[in-house]
Amino acid sequence: MLIKTITVENFLPFQGKQHIKFSTDKDRNVTLIMGNNGAGKTSLAQAFEWCLYGKAPKDTVQVINAFVRDRIAPGAYRYASVEIEIEKDEKIYSVSRRQKYARKENGSLEKPAQHEFAIFYKEDGETRQVAAGDRGSTINRLLSNELSHYFFFDGEHVKNMRKEIEQGKSSDFADAVKTILGLQPIASALGHLKATGNRNSVDRWFSKQLDVAGNADLEAKKKRIDTLGKTIERVGEELELAEDDEELAKQNVAECQRLLRENAESEKAQKDVERASALLKQARVAVTTTRGDLFRLFRKQQYRFLVERPIRDAKEELADEDKISKGIPSVDDKTIRFILERGECICGTKFETGSDIAKHLYELLDYVPPKDLGTYISEFDKECRLRTEGDFTFIDDLAEAYRKYCEAGNSVKTAEKAVEKAVAFLESLNSVDVGILRTNLRKAEEDRSRAAGRVATARRQIANAKNEIATLDSEIKAYSAKSKRNQEITHCLSYVDYIYRYLDAYYKTHEASTREQLRDTVNKFFTEMYNGELHLSLDDNYGVAVTVDDIDTSHETWKTSSGQTLAIILAFILGILDIAKAQSEEDDGLLKGDTYPLVMDAPLSDFDKTRIGTICNLLPSVAEQVIIIIKDTDGELAEEHMKDRIGRRYTIERLHDYDSVVKE
Amino acid sequence: MASLGDVQLPDDVDRAKANRLINWILDLEDDNDKTARYDDSAMIQKIGKQIKDEIKCL
């Protein structure tokens, strides 16, 4: 597609008719339009979109030139208009849009009329008008509104594209890129030839025409096929969800494993802490046990230890019989009591009750039979033997128990130091709790296992349903082949099936390779424009992620300068233009690529001089046609770099307020 | 990934006719993607009829 001319009349700052003829020369494909600030450069850029799509310039209510509007006499009218000539597929289209502004007799301005939109085209030497109902589709065929913002390039579009590129997840964005790259028609054809679920499609359109009426069994089979189709659609959705969940769980598992690997040292340190803590616990138990042993030994043996010496002394003492025998031979207690009752001793001495003699006699009762001290001594001796029999190793045993107790105490101190050291080392590494990581890993693995189970079940259900459909189809076809009409329909279905499989394989092969090619081309242009460490990658939806060398920043917000952003957008547009152009030149390819012009309003203002040079070399070599509307200072630079590629030059001069003219 | 080599031509399908149909369908889809002139139902009928016509022609 080439833009041949634009004519503006009474449009914004332009009074009367201003005409620009763009260069369509392949070698000199650049048209340079320069102007000072306020001359009307942006208004000229806006004229393209107003004419083609009726898009009103931003912040502008009326497109008519204010000077002209104010001089419309009462009862008279004037038009604001733009006409663009476009060449596409060897046809010349003339697209015009105008709007009538009329003044009432009372001097006030009427509400602006509806746009008058017309398209003419020349074919076989004749000029024909496109019918009113076909104008929108004709414009979209030339350059659809959805795609226009890639090729009418100004500050507003750059802002919108920056959002699209940064988010990169819009399916509309992906569809637009696929359309430019020629992939979309194949995707649309696949959707029409065969559809999942209950949607209509060409194969179903044919199948419905099979004559199976009257055969209840076949009707039931067709109903069953419909039911199975719904099942496949439903289970297919479940499968997608399960696959997403499985993918997510896999990522989680990988992330947990990565974190665990990264924290292997922490894990070892954590284990050291646990081991040292276990040893400390054991040592503390040993302290309690040995202390218990020590106390038990002491409680059990202390009595013997304390009494052994007094017993020995007592026995030595008792061994001297003279010291213990205070009794009177052959005198017993009856004799003493007789004397006490008589009040007169054997020697004839009389005494009174309570006298010293009586007291002495009472004391004697303790030393004469039956209360003989020998009995006690005998009992005492026996008791002493019992309490002191056997070897007595109390001191040695006590020393041994105490040694063990001290040893256990020392072990506790050693273990406490080991725990302290291990904890300090763990804390010096980082604060990641490896235990939590292990728990997370186990949970992620459980999630993955569950999702994998769901995926397997869904796939099995889908495969079973497909097998059953295939069996039912072949049964229906076998029956259908019996009539001539059904044979024709079955034949058509064979074509549908083959074309679908062919396009499906073609799409899968080329979509991946085109995306790869686009990524390489975009990077090539970006590197030429911005020779740094930044590189670009593309996701499945053609979203652009900025990478720094090999570091992926797609999950982060990567702040680029306005120059870098503009370079990314330019590289992306040039990339799709380059591939679309290459595909349009291939005769045997099925990809419907096309060529597009670039209309750029102030594209160089964010670049330095070196990059302006690079971009000026790139633009005309990639785009089929370049129209640059630019301020004088940047224009001189552009002119210097593109002098061999500039086919036409214009300047916009502002003569007065609301009076700008275009000069070649 | 499936490749074009894996797509076998059935016995009752003529390669030349199939290729003509593929190009015709893609031209139609390309135009309709840009113009949105036909809805899905109309597209399915147009493609179906074209397949019928192509197969009948000698």
Interface residues (C-beta under 8 A of the other chain):
Chain A: D134 G136 S137 T138 N140 R141 S144 T179 G182 Q184 P185 I186 S188 A189 G191 H192 L193 R199 N200 S201 V202 W205 F206 E488 H491 C492 S494 Y495 V496 D497 Y498 I499 R501 Y502 L503 D504 A505 Y506 K508 T509 A512 L590 K592
Chain B: M1 A2 S3 L4 D6 V7 L9 P10 D12 V13 K17 A18 L21 I22 N23 I25 L26 D27 E29 D30 D31 N32 D33 K34 T35 A36 R37 D40 S41 M43 I44 Q45 I47 G48 I51 K52 E54 I55 K56
